[in-house]
Amino acid sequence: MDVHPRTETSRAPDRPALFRNRHGRHGRPRRRLILIALGAALAGLLIGAIVLAVTGRRPGGGEPGVTAPAAPATRVGAGVPGGWPAWGFTHTQNSVDLQQGPQQALTDLSAQPMPQVTPIMGWGVDNPQPRPGEFNWSSLDRRMATIRQTKGAPVITLCCAPDWMKGGPAGDTDWSRLELAVEPDHFDDFAALAGAVAKRYPDVRYYTVWNEFKGFWYPPRNRWDYAGYTKLYNKVYTTLKKVNKDIKVGGPYMVLNSDAPGRQNRPSELTGPWGRMDQRDLDAIKYWMKHKKGADFLVVDGHSMPVQKEVRLNEFQVLSKFSDLTRWLRALGGGLPVWWAEWYVEPVPSDWTDERRGAVHTAAMMEFVRGGAAGAYYWSPQTPWNAQTAATAGCAGCLWSGSAGGGATPTLGMLQNFARWFPPGTPLADVRSSNPAVRVLAQRRQLVVVNTADRPAQTELEGAPLTLGPYEVKWISR
């Protein structure tokens, strides 16, 4: 999924008056000095309102209030309990299927179970409620059965919504309208649908609410409609907890965009060698944090590269964005586990080799661990599986492939290795590379090393020499 374009909606939710009580007092004429002061104050408010409407931010000239980041993690998951679903992937349009295969992928997925995420509508799942009171669970049942067969820990993303909840006619499904937001008049209906999902799949304990604020952009203020989203979230949260108080619910599933260094001078409280965060995204998270009814984890997604696609930064240097953001979110969340529902690293278009891609993916996972993330979920880019030829079309970054009869690719193997060797609670060991081009992440029994260079590299780890090929990744027992 491309995380940069946003679907805008013409829906304009109710807003509090910008100049609430601006006429304030009904009194007698004031002295001239008071009138001048009052006029200046109103002018200031007017200027502030204009700046807010145009930029989405309040004026002031300086940086927003900065949240001090949390310390780097010394244990995987930064305090989440054992069994927490940490490292996994999301099923998308073309995914492994019980009826159609590929069978080897099912077998390989089962070899090292890990969390698997599915939406309730879209990305290979049909409309679950075409009309009020009428449910169609067939495709979601099939997806859930696949997750169970492969021993995955199921996670459900409560997105997207039936057309009749978005202003469309009941009984129709217009997939071009998939990413529109739920209309406020149907927030209760969507919450009821979430409750029906939870009752149908009682083994699911983890839910994320909506996806990337889809449809919740508010053009008049040039910012997100975080009040609207939070109202929807609170209704869903309340409904899920009524179904089962042990269900874990997370939001706001905000996409975190950044600008390339030197490309924007908008105030932002979080910057780094990777660029400058869009403060509007951070503001949306802050609003949700303040006004949510409750939450069990904090959900975001993002790309390591800037929104300016023509800018090509070093793909390994920008990965620190993931750990920097995770530490900032951990501090902001006051202990809420930080959950990356999607993450991306590759520019578009790309000429990367599989080896280069694998090295960047592994280095990105290292950053999530070091930053203290409680979970990161790979958005599967799978292409269709052809049962007759037992093959998939060419697919960069796929999790299973026709080249192995539908079996696991190195990308799936990498995710499974993190699930096996770096589960939540694992103490991290301080192992350092003598060569800065070689990155390392270690625990007591295992370490993983990545050569970030396009040429062979030599390094020394714990007194032992090691040679790696270009972009080579190695998992080494200690």
PEPE-V784309 format. One record per pair of residues at least 24 apart in sequence whose C-alpha atoms are under 10 Angstrom apart, sorted by the first residue. I is the first residue (numbers start at 1). J is the second residue. D is the distance in whole Angstrom. If there is no record, write none. Layout:
i j d
I J D
I J D
This chain:
i j d
1 92 9
1 123 10
1 342 9
1 343 10
1 344 9
1 379 7
1 380 9
1 381 8
2 302 10
2 303 9
2 344 9
2 348 10
3 212 8
3 255 7
3 256 9
3 257 8
3 301 8
3 302 7
3 303 7
3 307 9
3 342 9
3 343 9
3 344 8
4 212 10
4 255 8
4 256 9
4 257 7
4 258 10
4 302 9
4 303 9
4 306 9
4 307 7
4 308 10
4 309 10
5 307 9
6 179 9
6 212 9
6 213 9
6 214 7
6 215 7
6 216 9
6 217 8
6 255 10
7 177 9
7 178 10
7 179 7
7 180 7
7 181 9
7 213 9
7 214 6
7 215 5
7 216 8
7 217 7
8 179 9
8 180 8
8 181 9
8 214 8
8 215 5
8 216 7
8 217 5
8 218 7
8 219 8
8 224 10
9 179 10
9 180 7
9 181 8
9 214 9
9 215 6
9 216 7
9 217 7
9 218 7
9 219 8
10 215 9
10 216 10
10 217 9
10 218 8
10 219 8
10 220 10
11 180 10
11 181 9
11 182 10
11 183 8
11 184 9
11 215 9
11 216 9
11 217 9
11 218 8
11 219 10
12 216 10
12 217 10
12 218 7
12 219 9
12 220 8
12 225 9
12 228 10
13 183 9
13 184 8
13 216 10
13 218 9
13 225 8
13 227 9
13 228 7
14 184 10
14 227 10
14 228 9
15 225 10
15 227 9
15 228 10
18 45 9
18 46 10
18 49 8
19 45 8
19 46 9
19 49 9
49 221 10
50 221 10
51 221 9
52 220 10
52 221 7
52 222 8
52 223 9
53 219 9
53 220 6
53 221 4
53 222 7
53 223 9
54 219 9
54 220 8
54 221 7
54 222 6
54 223 9
55 221 7
55 222 6
55 223 8
55 266 9
55 280 9
56 218 10
56 219 9
56 220 9
56 221 5
56 222 5
56 223 5
56 224 9
56 279 9
56 280 7
56 283 10
57 221 9
57 222 9
57 223 8
57 266 9
57 267 9
57 279 8
57 280 7
57 283 9
58 267 10
59 267 10
60 267 9
61 266 9
61 267 8
62 266 10
62 267 7
62 268 9
62 269 10
63 266 9
63 267 5
63 268 6
63 269 6
63 270 9
63 279 10
64 267 7
64 268 6
64 269 5
64 270 9
64 279 8
64 283 10
65 268 9
65 269 7
65 270 10
66 268 9
66 269 5
66 270 7
66 328 9
67 269 7
67 270 9
67 327 10
67 328 7
67 329 9
67 331 7
67 332 7
68 269 10
68 270 10
68 327 9
68 328 7
68 329 10
68 330 10
68 331 7
68 332 8
69 270 10
69 324 8
69 325 8
69 326 8
69 327 5
69 328 4
69 329 8
69 330 7
69 331 5
69 332 8
69 371 10
70 324 9
70 325 10
70 326 8
70 327 5
70 328 6
70 329 8
70 330 6
70 331 5
70 332 9
70 334 10
70 335 10
70 371 8
70 372 9
71 327 7
71 328 9
71 330 9
71 331 9
71 370 9
71 371 8
71 372 9
72 323 8
72 324 9
72 326 9
72 327 7
72 367 10
72 369 9
72 370 6
72 371 5
72 372 7
73 323 10
73 327 9
73 368 10
73 369 7
73 370 5
73 371 6
73 372 5
73 373 9
73 427 9
73 428 8
74 369 9
74 370 8
74 371 9
74 372 8
74 425 9
74 426 9
74 427 6
74 428 5
74 429 8
74 430 9
75 369 8
75 370 8
75 372 8
75 422 9
75 423 9
75 424 7
75 425 5
75 426 5
75 427 4
75 428 5
75 429 9
75 443 9
76 368 9
76 369 6
76 370 8
76 371 9
76 372 6
76 373 8
76 374 7
76 375 10
76 422 7
76 423 7
76 424 5
76 425 5
76 426 5
76 427 6
76 428 7
76 443 10
77 337 8
77 338 9
77 339 10
77 368 9
77 369 7
77 370 9
77 371 9
77 372 5
77 373 5
77 374 4
77 375 7
77 422 9
77 423 8
77 424 5
77 425 6
77 426 8
77 427 10
78 330 9
78 335 9
78 336 10
78 337 8
78 338 9
78 369 9
78 370 9
78 371 9
78 372 5
78 373 7
78 374 7
78 424 8
78 425 7
78 426 10
78 427 10
79 335 8
79 336 10
79 337 8
79 372 9
79 373 10
79 374 8
79 424 8
79 425 7
79 426 10
80 297 10
80 335 9
80 336 9
80 337 7
80 338 10
80 372 10
80 373 10
80 374 7
80 375 10
80 424 7
80 425 7
81 374 10
81 424 7
81 425 7
82 423 8
82 424 6
82 425 6
82 426 9
83 153 10
83 423 8
83 424 7
83 425 9
84 115 9
84 153 9
84 206 10
84 374 8
84 375 8
84 423 8
84 424 7
84 425 9
85 114 7
85 115 6
85 116 9
85 152 9
85 153 7
85 154 9
85 155 9
85 206 9
85 339 10
85 374 8
85 375 7
85 376 9
85 377 10
85 419 9
85 423 9
85 424 8
86 114 8
86 115 7
86 153 10
86 339 8
86 340 10
86 369 10
86 373 8
86 374 6
86 375 4
86 376 6
86 377 8
86 418 9
86 419 7
86 422 9
86 423 7
86 424 7
87 114 7
87 115 7
87 116 9
87 339 10
87 340 10
87 365 9
87 368 10
87 369 10
87 373 10
87 374 8
87 375 5
87 376 5
87 377 6
87 378 8
87 415 7
87 416 8
87 417 9
87 418 7
87 419 6
87 420 9
87 422 9
87 423 8
87 424 9
88 113 9
88 114 5
88 115 5
88 116 6
88 117 8
88 152 9
88 153 9
88 155 10
88 341 10
88 375 8
88 376 7
88 377 5
88 378 6
88 379 9
88 412 9
88 415 7
88 416 8
88 418 9
88 419 8
89 114 8
89 115 7
89 116 5
89 117 6
89 118 9
89 155 10
89 341 9
89 342 8
89 376 8
89 377 4
89 378 4
89 379 6
89 380 7
89 399 9
89 412 9
89 415 8
90 115 9
90 116 6
90 117 4
90 118 6
90 119 8
90 123 10
90 155 9
90 156 10
90 157 9
90 341 8
90 342 8
90 377 6
90 378 6
90 379 5
90 380 6
90 381 9
91 116 7
91 117 6
91 118 5
91 119 8
91 123 8
91 124 8
91 125 10
91 143 8
91 147 9
91 378 9
91 379 7
91 380 6
91 381 9
91 382 9
92 117 9
92 118 7
92 119 8
92 122 8
92 123 5
92 124 6
92 125 9
92 379 7
92 380 6
92 381 7
92 382 7
92 383 10
93 122 7
93 123 4
93 124 4
93 125 8
93 380 9
93 381 8
93 382 8
93 383 8
93 384 9
94 123 8
94 124 7
94 380 9
94 381 8
94 382 6
94 383 6
94 384 5
94 385 8
95 123 9
95 124 8
95 143 9
95 146 10
95 380 8
95 381 9
95 382 6
95 383 8
95 384 8
95 385 8
95 399 9
95 400 9
96 143 9
96 146 8
96 147 9
96 382 9
96 384 9
96 385 8
96 399 10
96 400 9
96 406 9
97 142 8
97 143 7
97 145 9
97 146 6
97 147 9
97 385 10
98 142 7
98 143 8
98 145 8
98 146 6
98 147 9
98 149 8
98 150 10
99 142 9
99 146 9
100 385 8
100 386 9
100 387 7
101 385 8
101 386 9
101 387 7
101 390 9
101 406 8
102 385 7
102 386 9
102 387 7
102 390 7
102 391 8
102 392 9
102 400 8
102 401 9
102 402 9
102 405 8
102 406 5
102 407 8
103 387 10
103 390 10
103 405 8
103 406 7
103 407 8
104 400 9
104 401 10
104 402 10
104 404 8
104 405 7
104 406 5
104 407 5
104 408 8
105 150 9
105 399 8
105 400 6
105 401 8
105 402 10
105 404 9
105 405 8
105 406 6
105 407 5
105 408 6
105 409 9
105 412 10
106 146 8
106 147 9
106 149 8
106 150 6
106 151 10
106 400 9
106 406 9
106 407 8
106 408 9
107 149 9
107 150 7
107 406 10
107 407 8
107 408 9
108 150 8
108 400 9
108 406 9
108 407 6
108 408 6
108 409 10
108 412 9
108 413 9
108 416 10
109 147 9
109 149 9
109 150 6
109 151 8
109 152 8
109 399 9
109 400 9
109 407 9
109 408 8
109 412 8
109 413 9
109 416 9
110 147 9
110 148 10
110 149 8
110 150 4
110 151 6
110 152 8
111 150 8
111 151 9
111 416 9
112 150 9
112 151 8
112 152 9
112 412 10
112 413 9
112 415 9
112 416 6
112 417 8
112 419 8
112 420 7
113 147 10
113 148 10
113 150 7
113 151 5
113 152 5
113 153 8
113 416 7
113 419 8
113 420 9
114 147 10
114 150 9
114 151 8
114 152 5
114 153 6
114 154 9
114 415 8
114 416 7
114 418 10
114 419 6
114 420 9
115 147 9
115 151 9
115 152 5
115 153 4
115 154 6
115 155 7
115 375 9
115 376 10
115 377 8
115 419 9
116 144 9
116 146 10
116 147 7
116 148 9
116 150 9
116 151 9
116 152 6
116 153 6
116 154 5
116 155 6
116 156 9
116 377 8
116 378 9
117 143 10
117 144 9
117 147 9
117 152 9
117 153 8
117 154 6
117 155 5
117 156 6
117 157 7
117 206 9
117 207 9
117 208 10
117 341 9
117 377 8
117 378 9
117 379 9
118 143 7
118 144 8
118 147 9
118 154 8
118 155 6
118 156 5
118 157 6
118 158 9
118 159 9
118 207 10
119 143 10
119 155 9
119 156 6
119 157 4
119 158 6
119 159 6
119 160 7
119 207 10
119 208 9
119 210 9
119 211 9
120 156 7
120 157 6
120 158 6
120 159 6
120 160 7
120 161 8
120 193 10
120 194 9
120 197 8
120 210 10
121 157 9
121 158 8
121 159 6
121 160 5
121 161 7
121 162 8
121 175 10
121 178 8
122 159 8
122 160 7
122 161 9
122 175 8
122 178 7
122 179 9
123 160 10
125 160 10
126 162 10
126 173 9
126 175 10
127 160 9
127 161 8
127 162 6
127 163 9
127 171 10
127 172 9
127 173 7
127 174 10
127 175 10
127 178 10
128 160 10
128 161 9
128 162 7
128 193 9
128 197 9
129 161 9
129 162 6
129 163 9
129 164 9
129 165 10
129 170 9
129 171 9
129 173 10
129 190 10
129 193 8
130 161 10
130 162 6
130 163 8
130 164 8
130 165 10
130 169 9
130 170 6
130 171 5
130 172 7
130 173 7
131 162 8
131 163 9
131 164 7
131 165 9
131 169 9
131 170 5
131 171 5
131 172 8
132 162 9
132 164 8
132 165 9
132 170 8
132 171 9
132 189 8
132 193 10
133 193 10
134 171 9
135 193 9
135 196 9
137 197 9
137 200 9
140 197 10
141 200 9
141 201 9
144 201 8
144 204 10
148 203 10
153 203 9
153 204 8
153 205 9
153 206 9
154 201 9
154 203 8
154 204 6
154 205 8
154 206 7
154 207 9
155 203 10
155 204 6
155 205 7
155 206 5
155 207 6
155 208 8
155 248 10
156 194 10
156 197 9
156 198 9
156 201 10
156 204 7
156 205 9
156 206 7
156 207 5
156 208 6
156 209 9
156 249 10
157 194 10
157 206 9
157 207 6
157 208 5
157 209 6
157 210 6
157 211 7
157 250 10
157 253 10
157 341 9
158 190 9
158 191 9
158 193 9
158 194 7
158 197 9
158 207 7
158 208 6
158 209 5
158 210 5
158 211 8
158 236 9
159 190 10
159 194 9
159 208 9
159 209 7
159 210 5
159 211 6
159 212 10
159 214 9
160 190 9
160 209 10
160 210 7
160 211 8
160 214 9
161 186 10
161 189 10
161 190 7
161 193 9
161 210 9
162 190 9
162 193 10
164 189 10
165 189 7
165 190 7
166 215 10
177 215 10
178 214 9
178 215 10
179 210 10
179 211 9
179 212 10
179 213 9
179 214 6
179 215 6
179 216 10
180 213 10
180 214 6
180 215 5
180 216 8
181 210 9
181 211 10
181 213 8
181 214 6
181 215 4
181 216 6
181 217 9
181 228 10
181 229 9
182 210 10
182 214 9
182 215 8
182 216 9
182 228 10
182 229 9
182 232 8
183 215 10
183 228 9
183 232 10
184 228 8
184 229 9
184 231 9
184 232 8
186 232 9
187 228 10
187 229 10
187 231 8
187 232 6
187 233 9
187 234 10
187 235 7
187 236 8
188 232 8
188 235 7
188 236 8
188 239 9
189 235 10
189 236 10
190 232 8
190 233 10
190 235 9
190 236 8
191 232 8
191 233 8
191 234 9
191 235 6
191 236 4
191 237 8
191 238 8
191 239 6
191 240 8
192 235 9
192 236 8
192 239 7
192 240 9
193 236 9
193 239 9
194 235 10
194 236 7
194 237 9
194 239 7
194 240 7
194 243 10
195 236 8
195 237 9
195 238 9
195 239 6
195 240 6
195 241 9
195 242 8
195 243 7
195 244 10
196 239 10
196 240 9
196 243 9
197 240 9
197 243 10
198 239 9
198 240 7
198 241 10
198 243 7
198 244 8
198 247 9
199 240 9
199 243 7
199 244 9
202 243 9
202 244 9
202 247 9
203 247 10
204 247 8
204 248 9
205 244 9
205 245 10
205 246 7
205 247 5
205 248 6
205 249 8
206 246 9
206 247 6
206 248 5
206 249 6
206 250 8
206 296 9
206 297 10
207 237 9
207 240 9
207 247 8
207 248 6
207 249 5
207 250 6
207 251 9
207 296 10
207 297 10
208 233 10
208 236 10
208 237 10
208 248 9
208 249 6
208 250 5
208 251 6
208 252 8
208 253 7
208 296 10
208 297 9
208 298 9
208 299 7
208 339 10
208 341 8
209 233 6
209 234 10
209 236 8
209 237 8
209 249 7
209 250 6
209 251 6
209 252 7
209 253 7
209 299 9
210 236 10
210 250 10
210 251 8
210 252 8
210 253 7
210 254 9
211 251 9
211 252 8
211 253 6
211 254 7
211 255 9
211 299 10
211 300 9
211 301 9
211 341 9
211 342 10
212 251 10
212 252 8
212 253 5
212 254 5
212 255 5
212 256 9
212 299 9
212 300 8
212 301 8
212 302 9
212 341 9
212 342 10
213 251 10
213 252 8
213 253 7
213 254 6
213 255 8
213 284 10
214 253 10
214 254 9
214 255 10
222 280 9
223 279 10
223 280 6
223 281 8
223 283 9
223 284 8
224 254 10
224 280 7
224 281 8
224 283 9
224 284 7
225 284 8
226 252 9
226 254 10
226 280 10
226 281 10
226 283 9
226 284 5
226 285 8
226 286 9
226 287 7
226 288 7
226 291 10
227 284 9
227 287 8
227 288 8
227 291 8
227 292 10
229 284 9
229 288 8
229 292 10
230 284 9
230 285 10
230 287 8
230 288 6
230 289 9
230 290 10
230 291 7
230 292 6
230 293 9
231 288 9
231 291 9
231 292 8
231 293 9
232 292 10
233 288 9
233 292 7
233 293 8
233 294 9
233 295 10
234 288 10
234 291 9
234 292 6
234 293 6
234 294 8
234 295 9
235 292 10
235 293 9
237 292 9
237 293 7
237 294 7
237 295 8
238 293 8
238 294 9
241 294 10
247 296 9
248 295 8
248 296 5
248 297 8
249 294 8
249 295 6
249 296 5
249 297 7
249 298 9
249 299 10
250 294 9
250 295 6
250 296 6
250 297 5
250 298 5
250 299 6
250 300 10
250 336 9
250 337 9
250 338 9
250 339 8
251 285 9
251 288 8
251 289 9
251 292 9
251 294 10
251 295 7
251 296 9
251 297 7
251 298 5
251 299 5
251 300 8
251 338 10
251 339 9
252 284 8
252 285 7
252 286 10
252 287 10
252 288 7
252 289 9
252 292 9
252 295 9
252 297 9
252 298 7
252 299 6
252 300 7
252 301 10
253 285 9
253 298 8
253 299 5
253 300 4
253 301 7
253 302 10
253 339 9
253 340 8
253 341 7
253 342 9
254 281 7
254 282 9
254 284 8
254 285 7
254 298 9
254 299 7
254 300 5
254 301 6
254 302 8
254 340 10
254 341 9
255 281 7
255 282 10
255 285 10
255 299 9
255 300 6
255 301 5
255 302 5
255 303 9
255 340 10
255 341 9
255 342 9
255 343 10
256 280 9
256 281 6
256 282 8
256 285 10
256 300 7
256 301 6
256 302 5
256 303 7
256 304 9
256 325 9
257 281 7
257 282 10
257 301 9
257 302 6
257 303 7
257 304 9
257 305 9
257 306 7
257 307 7
258 302 9
258 303 8
258 304 8
258 305 8
258 306 5
258 307 6
258 308 9
258 321 9
259 305 8
259 306 5
259 307 6
259 308 7
259 309 10
259 311 10
260 305 8
260 306 5
260 307 7
260 308 7
260 309 9
260 310 10
260 311 7
260 312 9
260 313 8
261 306 9
261 311 10
261 313 9
263 306 10
263 308 8
263 311 10
269 328 10
270 321 10
270 324 8
270 325 8
270 328 8
271 321 9
271 324 9
271 325 9
272 318 9
272 320 8
272 321 7
272 324 8
272 325 10
273 313 10
273 317 7
273 318 7
273 319 10
273 320 8
273 321 8
274 304 8
274 305 7
274 306 8
274 313 8
274 314 9
274 315 9
274 316 10
274 317 7
274 318 5
274 319 8
274 320 7
274 321 6
274 322 10
275 304 10
275 305 9
275 306 7
275 313 10
275 318 8
275 321 8
276 306 9
276 321 10
277 306 9
277 321 9
277 325 9
278 307 10
282 329 9
285 329 9
285 332 9
285 333 9
286 329 10
286 332 8
286 333 9
289 332 8
289 333 7
289 334 10
290 333 10
295 333 10
295 336 8
295 337 10
296 335 10
296 336 6
296 337 7
296 338 10
297 333 9
297 335 9
297 336 5
297 337 5
297 338 6
297 339 7
297 374 9
297 375 10
298 329 8
298 330 9
298 332 10
298 333 7
298 335 10
298 336 6
298 337 6
298 338 5
298 339 6
298 340 9
298 341 10
298 374 9
299 329 10
299 336 10
299 337 9
299 338 6
299 339 5
299 340 6
299 341 6
299 342 9
299 375 9
299 376 10
300 325 10
300 326 9
300 329 9
300 338 8
300 339 6
300 340 5
300 341 6
300 342 8
300 343 9
300 376 10
301 339 8
301 340 5
301 341 5
301 342 5
301 343 6
301 344 8
301 376 9
301 377 9
302 340 8
302 341 9
302 342 7
302 343 5
302 344 6
302 345 9
303 342 9
303 343 6
303 344 5
303 345 6
303 346 8
303 347 9
304 343 8
304 344 6
304 345 5
304 346 8
304 347 9
304 364 9
305 344 8
305 345 6
305 346 8
305 347 7
305 348 10
306 347 9
307 347 10
309 347 7
309 348 7
309 349 9
310 347 9
310 348 9
310 349 10
311 347 9
312 347 8
312 348 10
313 347 9
315 345 7
315 346 8
315 347 9
315 356 10
315 357 10
315 360 7
315 363 10
315 364 10
315 452 9
316 345 9
316 359 9
316 360 6
316 361 10
316 363 7
316 364 8
316 437 10
316 452 7
316 453 9
317 452 10
318 345 9
318 364 9
319 344 10
319 345 8
319 360 8
319 361 10
319 363 8
319 364 6
319 365 9
319 366 9
319 367 7
319 368 9
320 363 10
320 364 8
320 366 10
320 367 6
320 368 9
320 370 10
320 371 9
321 364 9
321 367 8
321 368 10
321 371 10
322 364 7
322 365 9
322 366 10
322 367 6
322 368 6
322 369 10
322 370 9
322 371 7
322 373 9
323 364 9
323 365 10
323 366 9
323 367 5
323 368 6
323 369 8
323 370 7
323 371 4
323 372 8
323 373 8
324 367 9
324 368 9
324 370 10
324 371 7
324 372 10
325 368 10
325 371 8
325 373 10
326 367 9
326 368 7
326 369 9
326 370 9
326 371 5
326 372 7
326 373 6
326 374 9
327 368 10
327 370 9
327 371 5
327 372 7
327 373 8
328 371 9
329 371 10
329 372 10
329 373 9
330 371 9
330 372 8
330 373 8
330 374 10
336 374 9
337 372 9
337 373 7
337 374 5
337 375 8
338 368 10
338 371 10
338 372 8
338 373 5
338 374 5
338 375 7
338 376 9
339 368 10
339 372 10
339 373 6
339 374 6
339 375 5
339 376 6
339 377 8
340 368 9
340 373 8
340 374 8
340 375 6
340 376 4
340 377 6
340 378 9
341 375 8
341 376 6
341 377 5
341 378 8
341 379 8
342 375 10
342 376 7
342 377 5
342 378 6
342 379 6
342 380 9
343 376 7
343 377 7
343 378 6
343 379 7
344 378 8
344 379 8
346 397 10
350 396 10
352 396 9
353 396 9
353 471 10
354 396 7
354 397 8
354 410 9
354 411 9
354 471 9
355 410 9
355 454 10
355 469 10
355 470 8
355 471 6
355 472 7
355 473 8
356 451 9
356 452 8
356 453 9
356 454 8
356 470 8
356 471 5
356 472 8
356 473 10
357 396 8
357 397 7
357 411 9
357 471 9
358 397 8
358 410 7
358 411 7
358 414 8
358 450 9
358 471 8
358 472 8
358 473 8
359 411 10
359 414 10
359 449 9
359 450 6
359 451 7
359 452 7
359 453 9
359 470 9
359 471 6
359 472 7
359 473 6
359 474 10
360 450 9
360 451 9
360 452 8
360 471 8
360 473 10
361 397 9
361 411 8
361 414 8
361 415 9
361 450 10
362 411 9
362 414 7
362 415 8
362 418 9
362 439 10
362 448 9
362 449 9
362 450 7
362 473 8
363 438 10
363 439 7
363 440 9
363 441 9
363 448 9
363 449 9
363 450 7
363 451 9
363 452 8
363 473 9
365 414 9
365 415 9
365 418 8
365 441 10
366 418 9
366 422 10
366 439 9
366 440 8
366 441 6
366 442 10
366 448 9
366 449 10
366 450 10
367 441 9
369 418 9
369 422 8
369 423 10
369 424 9
369 428 9
369 441 9
370 428 9
370 441 8
372 424 10
373 424 10
374 423 9
374 424 7
374 425 10
375 423 10
375 424 9
376 415 10
377 415 9
378 411 10
378 412 9
378 415 8
380 411 10
380 412 10
414 473 9
414 475 9
417 448 9
417 475 8
418 448 9
421 445 8
421 446 7
421 447 9
421 448 10
421 475 10
422 446 9
422 447 10
430 462 10
431 461 7
431 462 7
432 459 10
432 460 8
432 461 6
432 462 8
433 458 10
433 459 6
433 460 6
433 461 5
433 462 8
433 463 10
433 465 10
433 466 10
434 458 9
434 459 5
434 460 5
434 461 7
434 462 9
434 463 10
434 465 10
435 459 5
435 460 7
435 461 9
437 471 10
438 466 10
438 467 10
438 468 9
438 471 9
438 472 10
438 473 10
439 473 10
440 473 10
440 474 10
440 475 10
441 475 10
442 475 10
442 476 9
442 477 10
442 478 9
443 477 10
443 478 9
444 477 9
444 478 7
445 476 9
445 477 6
445 478 5
446 475 7
446 476 6
446 477 5
446 478 5
447 474 8
447 475 6
447 476 5
447 477 6
447 478 7
448 473 7
448 474 6
448 475 4
448 476 6
448 477 9
449 473 6
449 474 5
449 475 7
449 476 8
450 474 7
450 475 9
